[in-house]
């Protein structure tokens, strides 16, 4: 990751630049937005986001199953003889 420092309102701020984002910016500048490179990179971004989505979906399913298990457990009243 590339660190960039800029001064804002009298204070220094350090920002991290994502190398993948930098590659997209460079590819866009060199080849333009309609190039084959850019189409491949856009498809790669879509695939990456779908992979993250599948992880999130699996975690949601896991939490919902755990919730259902706790719903099934109900307390019942027991009468106690004195």
Secondary structure, DSSP 8 states (H G I E B T S, - for coil): -EEEEEEETTEEEEEEE-HHHHHHHHHHHHH-TTSHHHHHHHHHHHHHHHHHHHHHHHHHHHHHHHHHHHHH----------
